[in-house]
């Protein structure tokens, strides 16, 4: 696994922790729903960015393998 993939996976793990924390706050009813929606939208955008990094890293690895094969 390369550095880009490792970084993206770390970001995804962090996003999972953030979404679980947000869900707990919503379930506990001790939160502002608007704040939580904004938080969750940000988490979604960050998750999508990390998935894009994984896709790009995978494509680069495949291209490198084709060059050397």
PDB file of N, CA, C, O and CB in Angstrom:
ATOM      1  N   UNK A   1       0.851  -1.169   0.000  1.00  0.00           N
ATOM      2  CA  UNK A   1       0.000   0.000   0.000  1.00  0.00           C
ATOM      3  C   UNK A   1       0.900   1.236   0.000  1.00  0.00           C
ATOM      4  O   UNK A   1       1.891   1.299   0.727  1.00  0.00           O
ATOM      5  CB  UNK A   1      -0.970  -0.004   1.226  1.00  0.00           C
ATOM      6  N   UNK A   2       0.541   2.200  -0.814  1.00  0.00           N
ATOM      7  CA  UNK A   2       1.353   3.407  -0.891  1.00  0.00           C
ATOM      8  C   UNK A   2       0.865   4.467   0.100  1.00  0.00           C
ATOM      9  O   UNK A   2      -0.156   4.294   0.766  1.00  0.00           O
ATOM     10  CB  UNK A   2       1.334   3.966  -2.315  1.00  0.00           C
ATOM     11  N   UNK A   3       1.609   5.553   0.179  1.00  0.00           N
ATOM     12  CA  UNK A   3       1.319   6.619   1.137  1.00  0.00           C
ATOM     13  C   UNK A   3      -0.053   7.243   0.890  1.00  0.00           C
ATOM     14  O   UNK A   3      -0.782   7.528   1.840  1.00  0.00           O
ATOM     15  CB  UNK A   3       2.398   7.695   1.068  1.00  0.00           C
ATOM     16  N   UNK A   4      -0.407   7.455  -0.362  1.00  0.00           N
ATOM     17  CA  UNK A   4      -1.704   8.068  -0.670  1.00  0.00           C
ATOM     18  C   UNK A   4      -2.851   7.185  -0.183  1.00  0.00           C
ATOM     19  O   UNK A   4      -3.815   7.679   0.402  1.00  0.00           O
ATOM     20  CB  UNK A   4      -1.837   8.319  -2.185  1.00  0.00           C
ATOM     21  N   UNK A   5      -2.745   5.890  -0.423  1.00  0.00           N
ATOM     22  CA  UNK A   5      -3.803   4.978   0.024  1.00  0.00           C
ATOM     23  C   UNK A   5      -3.884   4.948   1.549  1.00  0.00           C
ATOM     24  O   UNK A   5      -4.973   4.973   2.122  1.00  0.00           O
ATOM     25  CB  UNK A   5      -3.558   3.556  -0.522  1.00  0.00           C
ATOM     26  N   UNK A   6      -2.736   4.896   2.193  1.00  0.00           N
ATOM     27  CA  UNK A   6      -2.701   4.874   3.649  1.00  0.00           C
ATOM     28  C   UNK A   6      -3.322   6.135   4.238  1.00  0.00           C
ATOM     29  O   UNK A   6      -4.079   6.068   5.207  1.00  0.00           O
ATOM     30  CB  UNK A   6      -1.267   4.719   4.141  1.00  0.00           C
ATOM     31  N   UNK A   7      -3.004   7.267   3.658  1.00  0.00           N
ATOM     32  CA  UNK A   7      -3.559   8.532   4.124  1.00  0.00           C
ATOM     33  C   UNK A   7      -5.078   8.577   3.918  1.00  0.00           C
ATOM     34  O   UNK A   7      -5.817   9.008   4.803  1.00  0.00           O
ATOM     35  CB  UNK A   7      -2.889   9.706   3.394  1.00  0.00           C
ATOM     36  N   UNK A   8      -5.527   8.135   2.760  1.00  0.00           N
ATOM     37  CA  UNK A   8      -6.965   8.130   2.473  1.00  0.00           C
ATOM     38  C   UNK A   8      -7.712   7.202   3.428  1.00  0.00           C
ATOM     39  O   UNK A   8      -8.795   7.545   3.904  1.00  0.00           O
ATOM     40  CB  UNK A   8      -7.219   7.703   1.019  1.00  0.00           C
ATOM     41  N   UNK A   9      -7.149   6.046   3.709  1.00  0.00           N
ATOM     42  CA  UNK A   9      -7.797   5.113   4.641  1.00  0.00           C
ATOM     43  C   UNK A   9      -7.847   5.688   6.051  1.00  0.00           C
ATOM     44  O   UNK A   9      -8.826   5.491   6.770  1.00  0.00           O
ATOM     45  CB  UNK A   9      -7.059   3.767   4.653  1.00  0.00           C
ATOM     46  N   UNK A  10      -6.803   6.394   6.444  1.00  0.00           N
ATOM     47  CA  UNK A  10      -6.817   7.054   7.751  1.00  0.00           C
ATOM     48  C   UNK A  10      -7.921   8.103   7.803  1.00  0.00           C
ATOM     49  O   UNK A  10      -8.612   8.237   8.812  1.00  0.00           O
ATOM     50  CB  UNK A  10      -5.449   7.703   8.048  1.00  0.00           C
ATOM     51  N   UNK A  11      -8.082   8.841   6.715  1.00  0.00           N
ATOM     52  CA  UNK A  11      -9.146   9.832   6.645  1.00  0.00           C
ATOM     53  C   UNK A  11     -10.519   9.206   6.729  1.00  0.00           C
ATOM     54  O   UNK A  11     -11.415   9.742   7.381  1.00  0.00           O
ATOM     55  CB  UNK A  11      -9.031  10.626   5.380  1.00  0.00           C
ATOM     56  N   UNK A  12     -10.687   8.079   6.074  1.00  0.00           N
ATOM     57  CA  UNK A  12     -11.977   7.373   6.117  1.00  0.00           C
ATOM     58  C   UNK A  12     -12.272   6.897   7.536  1.00  0.00           C
ATOM     59  O   UNK A  12     -13.397   7.020   8.019  1.00  0.00           O
ATOM     60  CB  UNK A  12     -11.980   6.170   5.138  1.00  0.00           C
ATOM     61  N   UNK A  13     -11.247   6.348   8.203  1.00  0.00           N
ATOM     62  CA  UNK A  13     -11.445   5.910   9.592  1.00  0.00           C
ATOM     63  C   UNK A  13     -11.836   7.088  10.490  1.00  0.00           C
ATOM     64  O   UNK A  13     -12.714   6.962  11.343  1.00  0.00           O
ATOM     65  CB  UNK A  13     -10.163   5.236  10.130  1.00  0.00           C
ATOM     66  N   UNK A  14     -11.182   8.220  10.292  1.00  0.00           N
ATOM     67  CA  UNK A  14     -11.509   9.413  11.078  1.00  0.00           C
ATOM     68  C   UNK A  14     -12.940   9.862  10.801  1.00  0.00           C
ATOM     69  O   UNK A  14     -13.651  10.272  11.718  1.00  0.00           O
ATOM     70  CB  UNK A  14     -10.523  10.556  10.766  1.00  0.00           C
ATOM     71  N   UNK A  15     -13.365   9.786   9.542  1.00  0.00           N
ATOM     72  CA  UNK A  15     -14.741  10.155   9.198  1.00  0.00           C
ATOM     73  C   UNK A  15     -15.752   9.225   9.848  1.00  0.00           C
ATOM     74  O   UNK A  15     -16.818   9.667  10.278  1.00  0.00           O
ATOM     75  CB  UNK A  15     -14.928  10.143   7.687  1.00  0.00           C
ATOM     76  N   UNK A  16     -15.426   7.939   9.922  1.00  0.00           N
ATOM     77  CA  UNK A  16     -16.335   7.001  10.588  1.00  0.00           C
ATOM     78  C   UNK A  16     -16.498   7.357  12.056  1.00  0.00           C
ATOM     79  O   UNK A  16     -17.601   7.289  12.598  1.00  0.00           O
ATOM     80  CB  UNK A  16     -15.821   5.561  10.451  1.00  0.00           C
ATOM     81  N   UNK A  17     -15.403   7.736  12.700  1.00  0.00           N
ATOM     82  CA  UNK A  17     -15.477   8.145  14.104  1.00  0.00           C
ATOM     83  C   UNK A  17     -16.318   9.415  14.241  1.00  0.00           C
ATOM     84  O   UNK A  17     -17.139   9.525  15.152  1.00  0.00           O
ATOM     85  CB  UNK A  17     -14.058   8.372  14.683  1.00  0.00           C
ATOM     86  N   UNK A  18     -16.109  10.375  13.332  1.00  0.00           N
ATOM     87  CA  UNK A  18     -16.859  11.635  13.380  1.00  0.00           C
ATOM     88  C   UNK A  18     -18.355  11.412  13.163  1.00  0.00           C
ATOM     89  O   UNK A  18     -19.173  12.033  13.840  1.00  0.00           O
ATOM     90  CB  UNK A  18     -16.323  12.609  12.328  1.00  0.00           C
ATOM     91  N   UNK A  19     -18.722  10.532  12.228  1.00  0.00           N
ATOM     92  CA  UNK A  19     -20.147  10.310  11.960  1.00  0.00           C
ATOM     93  C   UNK A  19     -20.795   9.571  13.126  1.00  0.00           C
ATOM     94  O   UNK A  19     -21.955   9.822  13.453  1.00  0.00           O
ATOM     95  CB  UNK A  19     -20.340   9.515  10.647  1.00  0.00           C
ATOM     96  N   UNK A  20     -20.051   8.659  13.755  1.00  0.00           N
ATOM     97  CA  UNK A  20     -20.588   7.969  14.926  1.00  0.00           C
ATOM     98  C   UNK A  20     -20.812   8.941  16.083  1.00  0.00           C
ATOM     99  O   UNK A  20     -21.812   8.842  16.794  1.00  0.00           O
ATOM    100  CB  UNK A  20     -19.643   6.842  15.361  1.00  0.00           C
ATOM    101  N   UNK A  21     -19.881   9.880  16.272  1.00  0.00           N
ATOM    102  CA  UNK A  21     -20.043  10.888  17.319  1.00  0.00           C
ATOM    103  C   UNK A  21     -21.257  11.766  17.038  1.00  0.00           C
ATOM    104  O   UNK A  21     -22.034  12.062  17.946  1.00  0.00           O
ATOM    105  CB  UNK A  21     -18.777  11.752  17.436  1.00  0.00           C
ATOM    106  N   UNK A  22     -21.421  12.179  15.797  1.00  0.00           N
ATOM    107  CA  UNK A  22     -22.565  12.998  15.424  1.00  0.00           C
ATOM    108  C   UNK A  22     -23.870  12.233  15.638  1.00  0.00           C
ATOM    109  O   UNK A  22     -24.843  12.786  16.152  1.00  0.00           O
ATOM    110  CB  UNK A  22     -22.445  13.449  13.962  1.00  0.00           C
ATOM    111  N   UNK A  23     -23.886  10.977  15.247  1.00  0.00           N
ATOM    112  CA  UNK A  23     -25.093  10.158  15.421  1.00  0.00           C
ATOM    113  C   UNK A  23     -25.433  10.003  16.900  1.00  0.00           C
ATOM    114  O   UNK A  23     -26.604  10.028  17.279  1.00  0.00           O
ATOM    115  CB  UNK A  23     -24.903   8.771  14.773  1.00  0.00           C
ATOM    116  N   UNK A  24     -24.416   9.844  17.726  1.00  0.00           N
ATOM    117  CA  UNK A  24     -24.654   9.728  19.170  1.00  0.00           C
ATOM    118  C   UNK A  24     -25.243  11.015  19.732  1.00  0.00           C
ATOM    119  O   UNK A  24     -26.144  10.978  20.569  1.00  0.00           O
ATOM    120  CB  UNK A  24     -23.350   9.382  19.904  1.00  0.00           C
ATOM    121  N   UNK A  25     -24.731  12.148  19.270  1.00  0.00           N
ATOM    122  CA  UNK A  25     -25.273  13.419  19.746  1.00  0.00           C
ATOM    123  C   UNK A  25     -26.739  13.573  19.329  1.00  0.00           C
ATOM    124  O   UNK A  25     -27.566  14.032  20.116  1.00  0.00           O
ATOM    125  CB  UNK A  25     -24.437  14.596  19.204  1.00  0.00           C
ATOM    126  N   UNK A  26     -27.052  13.190  18.097  1.00  0.00           N
ATOM    127  CA  UNK A  26     -28.429  13.294  17.614  1.00  0.00           C
ATOM    128  C   UNK A  26     -29.340  12.348  18.403  1.00  0.00           C
ATOM    129  O   UNK A  26     -30.445  12.726  18.790  1.00  0.00           O
ATOM    130  CB  UNK A  26     -28.501  12.977  16.099  1.00  0.00           C
ATOM    131  N   UNK A  27     -28.874  11.122  18.638  1.00  0.00           N
ATOM    132  CA  UNK A  27     -29.675  10.140  19.376  1.00  0.00           C
ATOM    133  C   UNK A  27     -29.897  10.581  20.818  1.00  0.00           C
ATOM    134  O   UNK A  27     -30.942  10.303  21.406  1.00  0.00           O
ATOM    135  CB  UNK A  27     -28.994   8.767  19.349  1.00  0.00           C
ATOM    136  N   UNK A  28     -28.913  11.268  21.380  1.00  0.00           N
ATOM    137  CA  UNK A  28     -29.047  11.737  22.752  1.00  0.00           C
ATOM    138  C   UNK A  28     -29.888  12.987  22.880  1.00  0.00           C
ATOM    139  O   UNK A  28     -30.187  13.423  23.991  1.00  0.00           O
ATOM    140  CB  UNK A  28     -27.703  11.990  23.330  1.00  0.00           C
ATOM    141  N   UNK A  29     -30.265  13.556  21.784  1.00  0.00           N
ATOM    142  CA  UNK A  29     -31.121  14.741  21.726  1.00  0.00           C
ATOM    143  C   UNK A  29     -30.522  15.943  22.454  1.00  0.00           C
ATOM    144  O   UNK A  29     -31.252  16.832  22.891  1.00  0.00           O
ATOM    145  CB  UNK A  29     -32.474  14.422  22.312  1.00  0.00           C
ATOM    146  N   UNK A  30     -29.197  15.971  22.584  1.00  0.00           N
ATOM    147  CA  UNK A  30     -28.528  17.106  23.219  1.00  0.00           C
ATOM    148  C   UNK A  30     -27.757  17.907  22.188  1.00  0.00           C
ATOM    149  O   UNK A  30     -26.640  18.355  22.445  1.00  0.00           O
ATOM    150  CB  UNK A  30     -27.588  16.630  24.336  1.00  0.00           C
ATOM    151  N   UNK A  31     -28.352  18.083  21.031  1.00  0.00           N
ATOM    152  CA  UNK A  31     -27.616  18.763  19.977  1.00  0.00           C
ATOM    153  C   UNK A  31     -28.540  19.663  19.173  1.00  0.00           C
ATOM    154  O   UNK A  31     -29.765  19.557  19.236  1.00  0.00           O
ATOM    155  CB  UNK A  31     -26.933  17.749  19.061  1.00  0.00           C
ATOM    156  N   UNK A  32     -27.919  20.538  18.428  1.00  0.00           N
ATOM    157  CA  UNK A  32     -28.638  21.403  17.498  1.00  0.00           C
ATOM    158  C   UNK A  32     -28.693  20.669  16.158  1.00  0.00           C
ATOM    159  O   UNK A  32     -27.645  20.398  15.572  1.00  0.00           O
ATOM    160  CB  UNK A  32     -27.943  22.823  17.359  1.00  0.00           C
ATOM    161  N   UNK A  33     -29.872  20.345  15.665  1.00  0.00           N
ATOM    162  CA  UNK A  33     -29.970  19.573  14.420  1.00  0.00           C
ATOM    163  C   UNK A  33     -29.277  20.243  13.233  1.00  0.00           C
ATOM    164  O   UNK A  33     -28.709  19.560  12.381  1.00  0.00           O
ATOM    165  CB  UNK A  33     -31.420  19.344  14.081  1.00  0.00           C
ATOM    166  N   UNK A  34     -29.322  21.564  13.176  1.00  0.00           N
ATOM    167  CA  UNK A  34     -28.691  22.271  12.058  1.00  0.00           C
ATOM    168  C   UNK A  34     -27.180  22.084  12.111  1.00  0.00           C
ATOM    169  O   UNK A  34     -26.541  21.849  11.085  1.00  0.00           O
ATOM    170  CB  UNK A  34     -29.050  23.777  12.085  1.00  0.00           C
ATOM    171  N   UNK A  35     -26.614  22.188  13.305  1.00  0.00           N
ATOM    172  CA  UNK A  35     -25.171  21.988  13.471  1.00  0.00           C
ATOM    173  C   UNK A  35     -24.793  20.572  13.048  1.00  0.00           C
ATOM    174  O   UNK A  35     -23.780  20.374  12.377  1.00  0.00           O
ATOM    175  CB  UNK A  35     -24.742  22.247  14.941  1.00  0.00           C
ATOM    176  N   UNK A  36     -25.587  19.604  13.430  1.00  0.00           N
ATOM    177  CA  UNK A  36     -25.279  18.211  13.088  1.00  0.00           C
ATOM    178  C   UNK A  36     -25.398  17.958  11.587  1.00  0.00           C
ATOM    179  O   UNK A  36     -24.590  17.222  11.021  1.00  0.00           O
ATOM    180  CB  UNK A  36     -26.207  17.262  13.848  1.00  0.00           C
ATOM    181  N   UNK A  37     -26.392  18.558  10.938  1.00  0.00           N
ATOM    182  CA  UNK A  37     -26.520  18.392   9.485  1.00  0.00           C
ATOM    183  C   UNK A  37     -25.308  18.985   8.779  1.00  0.00           C
ATOM    184  O   UNK A  37     -24.765  18.378   7.856  1.00  0.00           O
ATOM    185  CB  UNK A  37     -27.818  19.055   8.970  1.00  0.00           C
ATOM    186  N   UNK A  38     -24.887  20.162   9.207  1.00  0.00           N
ATOM    187  CA  UNK A  38     -23.705  20.783   8.611  1.00  0.00           C
ATOM    188  C   UNK A  38     -22.483  19.894   8.825  1.00  0.00           C
ATOM    189  O   UNK A  38     -21.686  19.695   7.908  1.00  0.00           O
ATOM    190  CB  UNK A  38     -23.462  22.189   9.212  1.00  0.00           C
ATOM    191  N   UNK A  39     -22.339  19.364  10.029  1.00  0.00           N
ATOM    192  CA  UNK A  39     -21.220  18.459  10.337  1.00  0.00           C
ATOM    193  C   UNK A  39     -21.260  17.231   9.424  1.00  0.00           C
ATOM    194  O   UNK A  39     -20.235  16.833   8.871  1.00  0.00           O
ATOM    195  CB  UNK A  39     -21.264  18.021  11.828  1.00  0.00           C
ATOM    196  N   UNK A  40     -22.422  16.643   9.270  1.00  0.00           N
ATOM    197  CA  UNK A  40     -22.549  15.433   8.464  1.00  0.00           C
ATOM    198  C   UNK A  40     -22.314  15.705   6.980  1.00  0.00           C
ATOM    199  O   UNK A  40     -21.772  14.849   6.281  1.00  0.00           O
ATOM    200  CB  UNK A  40     -23.921  14.818   8.663  1.00  0.00           C
ATOM    201  N   UNK A  41     -22.705  16.863   6.492  1.00  0.00           N
ATOM    202  CA  UNK A  41     -22.433  17.224   5.100  1.00  0.00           C
ATOM    203  C   UNK A  41     -20.922  17.347   4.893  1.00  0.00           C
ATOM    204  O   UNK A  41     -20.392  16.894   3.879  1.00  0.00           O
ATOM    205  CB  UNK A  41     -23.151  18.555   4.720  1.00  0.00           C
ATOM    206  N   UNK A  42     -20.237  17.957   5.851  1.00  0.00           N
ATOM    207  CA  UNK A  42     -18.779  18.062   5.774  1.00  0.00           C
ATOM    208  C   UNK A  42     -18.106  16.701   5.813  1.00  0.00           C
ATOM    209  O   UNK A  42     -17.146  16.458   5.083  1.00  0.00           O
ATOM    210  CB  UNK A  42     -18.257  18.921   6.907  1.00  0.00           C
ATOM    211  N   UNK A  43     -18.602  15.820   6.656  1.00  0.00           N
ATOM    212  CA  UNK A  43     -18.059  14.460   6.734  1.00  0.00           C
ATOM    213  C   UNK A  43     -18.239  13.748   5.402  1.00  0.00           C
ATOM    214  O   UNK A  43     -17.326  13.073   4.926  1.00  0.00           O
ATOM    215  CB  UNK A  43     -18.740  13.659   7.866  1.00  0.00           C
ATOM    216  N   UNK A  44     -19.406  13.895   4.804  1.00  0.00           N
ATOM    217  CA  UNK A  44     -19.684  13.255   3.509  1.00  0.00           C
ATOM    218  C   UNK A  44     -18.710  13.750   2.442  1.00  0.00           C
ATOM    219  O   UNK A  44     -18.164  12.954   1.679  1.00  0.00           O
ATOM    220  CB  UNK A  44     -21.140  13.531   3.066  1.00  0.00           C
ATOM    221  N   UNK A  45     -18.491  15.064   2.391  1.00  0.00           N
ATOM    222  CA  UNK A  45     -17.569  15.629   1.399  1.00  0.00           C
ATOM    223  C   UNK A  45     -16.151  15.117   1.623  1.00  0.00           C
ATOM    224  O   UNK A  45     -15.442  14.795   0.670  1.00  0.00           O
ATOM    225  CB  UNK A  45     -17.589  17.167   1.458  1.00  0.00           C
ATOM    226  N   UNK A  46     -15.746  15.045   2.878  1.00  0.00           N
ATOM    227  CA  UNK A  46     -14.411  14.548   3.194  1.00  0.00           C
ATOM    228  C   UNK A  46     -14.274  13.080   2.827  1.00  0.00           C
ATOM    229  O   UNK A  46     -13.241  12.663   2.301  1.00  0.00           O
ATOM    230  CB  UNK A  46     -14.105  14.748   4.674  1.00  0.00           C
ATOM    231  N   UNK A  47     -15.312  12.292   3.101  1.00  0.00           N
ATOM    232  CA  UNK A  47     -15.308  10.874   2.744  1.00  0.00           C
ATOM    233  C   UNK A  47     -15.172  10.698   1.230  1.00  0.00           C
ATOM    234  O   UNK A  47     -14.379   9.880   0.763  1.00  0.00           O
ATOM    235  CB  UNK A  47     -16.595  10.189   3.246  1.00  0.00           C
ATOM    236  N   UNK A  48     -15.944  11.467   0.474  1.00  0.00           N
ATOM    237  CA  UNK A  48     -15.887  11.378  -0.988  1.00  0.00           C
ATOM    238  C   UNK A  48     -14.505  11.767  -1.513  1.00  0.00           C
ATOM    239  O   UNK A  48     -14.015  11.168  -2.470  1.00  0.00           O
ATOM    240  CB  UNK A  48     -16.960  12.276  -1.620  1.00  0.00           C
ATOM    241  N   UNK A  49     -13.879  12.760  -0.897  1.00  0.00           N
ATOM    242  CA  UNK A  49     -12.531  13.161  -1.300  1.00  0.00           C
ATOM    243  C   UNK A  49     -11.532  12.034  -1.044  1.00  0.00           C
ATOM    244  O   UNK A  49     -10.654  11.774  -1.867  1.00  0.00           O
ATOM    245  CB  UNK A  49     -12.100  14.434  -0.549  1.00  0.00           C
ATOM    246  N   UNK A  50     -11.670  11.373   0.094  1.00  0.00           N
ATOM    247  CA  UNK A  50     -10.762  10.259   0.399  1.00  0.00           C
ATOM    248  C   UNK A  50     -10.965   9.085  -0.550  1.00  0.00           C
ATOM    249  O   UNK A  50     -10.002   8.420  -0.930  1.00  0.00           O
ATOM    250  CB  UNK A  50     -10.961   9.796   1.839  1.00  0.00           C
ATOM    251  N   UNK A  51     -12.191   8.832  -0.929  1.00  0.00           N
ATOM    252  CA  UNK A  51     -12.460   7.762  -1.901  1.00  0.00           C
ATOM    253  C   UNK A  51     -11.842   8.125  -3.255  1.00  0.00           C
ATOM    254  O   UNK A  51     -11.308   7.255  -3.944  1.00  0.00           O
ATOM    255  CB  UNK A  51     -13.997   7.520  -2.049  1.00  0.00           C
ATOM    256  N   UNK A  52     -11.909   9.387  -3.636  1.00  0.00           N
ATOM    257  CA  UNK A  52     -11.284   9.833  -4.889  1.00  0.00           C
ATOM    258  C   UNK A  52      -9.774   9.623  -4.852  1.00  0.00           C
ATOM    259  O   UNK A  52      -9.174   9.222  -5.849  1.00  0.00           O
ATOM    260  CB  UNK A  52     -11.602  11.317  -5.153  1.00  0.00           C
ATOM    261  N   UNK A  53      -9.169   9.892  -3.714  1.00  0.00           N
ATOM    262  CA  UNK A  53      -7.723   9.658  -3.565  1.00  0.00           C
ATOM    263  C   UNK A  53      -7.419   8.169  -3.717  1.00  0.00           C
ATOM    264  O   UNK A  53      -6.454   7.798  -4.385  1.00  0.00           O
ATOM    265  CB  UNK A  53      -7.215  10.176  -2.185  1.00  0.00           C
ATOM    266  N   UNK A  54      -8.234   7.320  -3.102  1.00  0.00           N
ATOM    267  CA  UNK A  54      -8.032   5.869  -3.247  1.00  0.00           C
ATOM    268  C   UNK A  54      -8.142   5.445  -4.711  1.00  0.00           C
ATOM    269  O   UNK A  54      -7.326   4.663  -5.197  1.00  0.00           O
ATOM    270  CB  UNK A  54      -9.059   5.091  -2.395  1.00  0.00           C
ATOM    271  N   UNK A  55      -9.145   5.959  -5.405  1.00  0.00           N
ATOM    272  CA  UNK A  55      -9.326   5.626  -6.818  1.00  0.00           C
ATOM    273  C   UNK A  55      -8.124   6.065  -7.652  1.00  0.00           C
ATOM    274  O   UNK A  55      -7.639   5.314  -8.498  1.00  0.00           O
ATOM    275  CB  UNK A  55     -10.602   6.276  -7.357  1.00  0.00           C
ATOM    276  N   UNK A  56      -7.647   7.284  -7.409  1.00  0.00           N
ATOM    277  CA  UNK A  56      -6.501   7.800  -8.165  1.00  0.00           C
ATOM    278  C   UNK A  56      -5.241   6.984  -7.872  1.00  0.00           C
ATOM    279  O   UNK A  56      -4.472   6.672  -8.781  1.00  0.00           O
ATOM    280  CB  UNK A  56      -6.261   9.286  -7.829  1.00  0.00           C
ATOM    281  N   UNK A  57      -5.037   6.645  -6.614  1.00  0.00           N
ATOM    282  CA  UNK A  57      -3.854   5.849  -6.245  1.00  0.00           C
ATOM    283  C   UNK A  57      -3.920   4.461  -6.887  1.00  0.00           C
ATOM    284  O   UNK A  57      -2.908   3.939  -7.356  1.00  0.00           O
ATOM    285  CB  UNK A  57      -3.743   5.719  -4.702  1.00  0.00           C
ATOM    286  N   UNK A  58      -5.103   3.876  -6.904  1.00  0.00           N
ATOM    287  CA  UNK A  58      -5.266   2.568  -7.543  1.00  0.00           C
ATOM    288  C   UNK A  58      -4.968   2.659  -9.037  1.00  0.00           C
ATOM    289  O   UNK A  58      -4.283   1.801  -9.594  1.00  0.00           O
ATOM    290  CB  UNK A  58      -6.693   2.029  -7.317  1.00  0.00           C
ATOM    291  N   UNK A  59      -5.482   3.697  -9.677  1.00  0.00           N
ATOM    292  CA  UNK A  59      -5.235   3.874 -11.110  1.00  0.00           C
ATOM    293  C   UNK A  59      -3.752   4.077 -11.406  1.00  0.00           C
ATOM    294  O   UNK A  59      -3.237   3.557 -12.396  1.00  0.00           O
ATOM    295  CB  UNK A  59      -6.037   5.060 -11.639  1.00  0.00           C
ATOM    296  N   UNK A  60      -3.065   4.836 -10.546  1.00  0.00           N
ATOM    297  CA  UNK A  60      -1.629   5.049 -10.741  1.00  0.00           C
ATOM    298  C   UNK A  60      -0.851   3.749 -10.576  1.00  0.00           C
ATOM    299  O   UNK A  60       0.083   3.481 -11.332  1.00  0.00           O
ATOM    300  CB  UNK A  60      -1.108   6.098  -9.757  1.00  0.00           C
ATOM    301  N   UNK A  61      -1.232   2.944  -9.590  1.00  0.00           N
ATOM    302  CA  UNK A  61      -0.554   1.656  -9.401  1.00  0.00           C
ATOM    303  C   UNK A  61      -0.779   0.742 -10.607  1.00  0.00           C
ATOM    304  O   UNK A  61       0.148   0.076 -11.069  1.00  0.00           O
ATOM    305  CB  UNK A  61      -1.054   0.966  -8.113  1.00  0.00           C
ATOM    306  N   UNK A  62      -1.997   0.715 -11.105  1.00  0.00           N
ATOM    307  CA  UNK A  62      -2.291  -0.114 -12.280  1.00  0.00           C
ATOM    308  C   UNK A  62      -1.491   0.348 -13.485  1.00  0.00           C
ATOM    309  O   UNK A  62      -0.974  -0.482 -14.234  1.00  0.00           O
ATOM    310  CB  UNK A  62      -3.789  -0.081 -12.602  1.00  0.00           C
ATOM    311  N   UNK A  63      -1.379   1.657 -13.689  1.00  0.00           N
ATOM    312  CA  UNK A  63      -0.603   2.185 -14.803  1.00  0.00           C
ATOM    313  C   UNK A  63       0.871   1.825 -14.674  1.00  0.00           C
ATOM    314  O   UNK A  63       1.523   1.477 -15.658  1.00  0.00           O
ATOM    315  CB  UNK A  63      -0.766   3.693 -14.890  1.00  0.00           C
ATOM    316  N   UNK A  64       1.381   1.910 -13.468  1.00  0.00           N
ATOM    317  CA  UNK A  64       2.788   1.550 -13.234  1.00  0.00           C
ATOM    318  C   UNK A  64       3.021   0.073 -13.517  1.00  0.00           C
ATOM    319  O   UNK A  64       4.025  -0.296 -14.126  1.00  0.00           O
ATOM    320  CB  UNK A  64       3.201   1.879 -11.786  1.00  0.00           C
ATOM    321  N   UNK A  65       2.109  -0.757 -13.083  1.00  0.00           N
ATOM    322  CA  UNK A  65       2.248  -2.202 -13.320  1.00  0.00           C
ATOM    323  C   UNK A  65       2.218  -2.487 -14.822  1.00  0.00           C
ATOM    324  O   UNK A  65       3.000  -3.301 -15.313  1.00  0.00           O
ATOM    325  CB  UNK A  65       1.118  -2.994 -12.595  1.00  0.00           C
ATOM    326  N   UNK A  66       1.320  -1.822 -15.552  1.00  0.00           N
ATOM    327  CA  UNK A  66       1.255  -2.027 -17.011  1.00  0.00           C
ATOM    328  C   UNK A  66       2.554  -1.589 -17.691  1.00  0.00           C
ATOM    329  O   UNK A  66       3.002  -2.222 -18.647  1.00  0.00           O
ATOM    330  CB  UNK A  66       0.062  -1.249 -17.609  1.00  0.00           C
ATOM    331  N   UNK A  67       3.152  -0.511 -17.199  1.00  0.00           N
ATOM    332  CA  UNK A  67       4.403  -0.038 -17.786  1.00  0.00           C
ATOM    333  C   UNK A  67       5.545  -1.032 -17.607  1.00  0.00           C
ATOM    334  O   UNK A  67       6.387  -1.199 -18.490  1.00  0.00           O
ATOM    335  CB  UNK A  67       4.786   1.291 -17.176  1.00  0.00           C
ATOM    336  N   UNK A  68       5.559  -1.685 -16.453  1.00  0.00           N
ATOM    337  CA  UNK A  68       6.651  -2.596 -16.138  1.00  0.00           C
ATOM    338  C   UNK A  68       6.343  -4.047 -16.536  1.00  0.00           C
ATOM    339  O   UNK A  68       7.243  -4.887 -16.520  1.00  0.00           O
ATOM    340  CB  UNK A  68       6.960  -2.525 -14.657  1.00  0.00           C
ATOM    341  N   UNK A  69       5.122  -4.347 -16.882  1.00  0.00           N
ATOM    342  CA  UNK A  69       4.777  -5.745 -17.211  1.00  0.00           C
ATOM    343  C   UNK A  69       5.103  -6.073 -18.656  1.00  0.00           C
ATOM    344  O   UNK A  69       4.879  -7.199 -19.099  1.00  0.00           O
ATOM    345  CB  UNK A  69       3.292  -6.009 -16.949  1.00  0.00           C
TER     346      UNK A  69
END
